[in-house]
């Protein structure tokens, strides 16, 4: 099942404006959150100035599901600390380069993007 969420407010909170590598401005940050773990994804948070955002997800992303996400802008730091939490109490916490990926895949113990 594919879901969609627009995160337009994500970078409206940010005071940064950064171009993609090579000076070429990236298009809007559209990506898929793919759950390849054995637990439901319940929370997707980003960090700015040391504080975690509210949960960007409005619903649970079950194992095997893909959730389409859209930040609605391409402004802000490309690399953003991201924390993804699961129903079993585990989480992954890593820096993700949103300018250079189209899919975030969460697995039981890590997250990868391409």
GUMITOR-856459 format. One record per atom (N, C-alpha, C): x, y, z negated. Coordinates in pm, whole numbers, plus 50000, padded with zeros to 5 digits. Layout:
# residues N
XYZ;...
# end
This chain:
# residues 114
500844988450000;500005000050000;500895012350000;500535022550078;501325034650086;500545046250024;501185053649939;500575064949872;501285077549916;500685089049891;501315101549928;501175111649815;502235119049790;502235129349688;503035141249741;502515152949729;503225165049769;503745171749644;505045174049643;505705179949527;506145194249557;505245202249611;505595215749654;506185224149542;505755221949420;506245230049309;507645226349266;508145214749313;509445209749268;510535220449272;510715226549386;511815235949396;511385250349382;510095252849368;509685266549341;510185270749204;510495260849119;511045263648987;512535266648993;513145262849103;514585264349115;514955278049170;516035283349123;516505296249172;517575294449278;517795281949320;518855279049414;518325277949556;519185280949653;518865278449793;520145273449858;520135261249903;521335254749957;521035249150094;521975250350184;521825244450317;522385230350316;521955222450413;522475208950429;523925209750472;524685198550460;526095198550499;526275203350642;527385210250665;527695215050799;526965227950832;526275233850735;525605246350759;524275245050830;523825233050859;522555231050926;521475229850819;520435238050831;519355237550732;518545224650751;518335217350645;517575204850650;516085207850664;515345198250714;513895199550717;513355196850578;512045197950561;511465195350430;511915181750378;512035180850248;512475168350186;511305158750175;511145150450276;510135139950280;510855126850256;510305118350172;510955105550148;509955095650093;510325083050099;509525072350043;510155067449914;509325065149813;509755058649690;509285044249701;510235035249716;509945021049737;510245013349609;509245006449557;509434998949433;509754984449466;511014980549451;511454966749472;511864960449339;511334965649231;511594959849099;510474950149064;510574944248945;509524935048900;508534941848805;508694954948783;507804962548694;507204974348769;506114979448717;505494991548774;506365003748746;506465012848843;507095025848820;506025035048765;506305040948650;505315049548585;505685064348588;506985067048597;507445080848582;508565083848681;508505095748741;509545100748830;509795115148785;510975117548725;511305130748672;512605135748734;512695148748746;513935155148791;514415164548683;515705167448686;516295175648581;516775188848639;516475199448567;516965212648604;517415219848478;518625225048481;519175232348366;519085224248237;519325211048248;519365202448131;518015197848079;516925202148140;515595198248095;514905189548201;514185179248155;513455170448247;512105176648283;511745174748408;510445179448457;509325170848400;508105175048424;506955166448399;507015155048498;506205145048477;506135133448566;505545137848700;506265135348810;505785138848943;504745129048995;504685117148938;503745107048988;502365109048923;501345107949005;499975108848954;499375094948935;500085084748980;499615071048965;500805061648956;500555049548911;501605039448900;501945034049039;503235031249061;503685025049185;504065010549151;503245001249196;503424987049164;504554980949245;505114969849199;506144962849276;505654960049418;506514962949515;506174960749655;505514972649722;505084982449645;504424994149704;505445004749745;505025013049840;505805024449886;504955036849862;505555046849801;504865059249768;505525070449846;504795076949935;505345087750016;505375100649934;506545106849929;506715119149851;507185130349942;506815142449908;507125154249988;507365165849892;508585170949890;508885182249804;508315195249861;507895195049989;507265206750047;508225218050082;509505215850065;510515226050092;511855219150111;512825226550159;514175221350169;515145230450093;514615239050010;515445248249933;515785242349797;516955245649750;517395240849619;518625232349633;519165228149520;520325219449521;519955206249586;520815201249672;520575188249736;520645176949635;521605177549546;521815166849449;521105170449319;520155161749281;519325164449164;519325152049075;519555154048947;519485143048850;518045138148846;517855125148859;516525119148869;516425107448774;515295106448705;515035095448612;513725088848653;513785075648672;512625067648712;512395057348604;511185057148546;510875048248434;509875037548476;509955026048407;509135014448438;508255010548319;507195002948346;506274998748240;506934989748136;508044983348172;508694974348076;509654981847982;509654995147988;510485003147899;511875006247954;512255000448067;513555003348126;513455015748215;514615020748256;514655032348345;515965032548421;515985040048530;517225043148600;517365058348598;518605063048589;518895077148574;520155079848656;520015087748762;521155089948851;520995102948929;522095107748986;522055119149077;521685114049216;520705120349280;520275116549415;520445128449507;521025125949625;521195136149727;519955136149816;519015145149790;517755145649862;517895151050004;519005157550036;519205162750172;519595151850270;520125140850219;520695130750308;520085116950288;518755116350270;518115103350255;516665104350299;516075092650325;514655091850360;513905081950272;514645073350202;514005063350117;514795061649988;514075062149876;514645058549746;514075044949712;514945035149692;514505021749656;514915019049512;513905016549427;514185013149288;514144998049274;515154993049204;515264978749176;515294976949026;515434964948978;515364962548834;516394970148753;517604971648804;518674977848726;519304989948789;518824993948907;519455005448972;518505011549075;519015021749137;518285028749244;519285031449355;518845029449478;519675032449595;518845041149690;519535048649773;518835056949871;519595056750001;518835058550106;519445058750240;518695068350330;
# end
